Every structure is written in structure tokens, then in C-alpha cells.
């Protein structure tokens, strides 16, 4: 993982922007889109909230999410 995205190297505001920018599907924000809900997927903003709050790294969250499907 790129060091610049680690919790220790970012502020809460930066982490929220990182996630919002990463989740921008075709330039549309999550608030303007319901594609994830339509497919029964997890709300990405909720999924990455622990990263935004400084509790878990992105890589940790992704690993946990994938692990649920490998069972």
C-alpha cells in the first residue's frame, strides 16, 4: 500500500476525500447513485468508515471483505 494513504500520514478530512474520490463511479458520488444498493452490495462509505475514523487501514478492510467471500 502506498505510504501516503496510511492513517498515520493522513488527517480525517484527507481520508474521507481519498475514499470519496476512489468511490466516484463515472464522476457520480455515492449520494447520487444507488448502484451498490441495487446489486445488494455493502454501502462503500459505511464499509470504509473505520478507515475514515482512523481505526483500520484500507488494506485491512479490503482483506476482511474478501475473506467473507472466500469462506
C-alpha positions, 0 to 999 in steps of 0.5 A: 500500500502506498505510504501516503494513504496510511492513517498515520500520514493522513488527517480525517478530512484527507481520508474521507476525500481519498475514499470519496474520490476512489468511490466516484463511479463515472464522476457520480458520488455515492449520494447520487447513485444507488448502484451498490444498493441495487446489486445488494452490495455493502454501502462503500462509505459505511464499509470504509468508515473505520478507515475514515475514523482512523481505526483500520487501514484500507488494506485491512478492510479490503482483506476482511471483505474478501475473506467473507467471500472466500469462506 
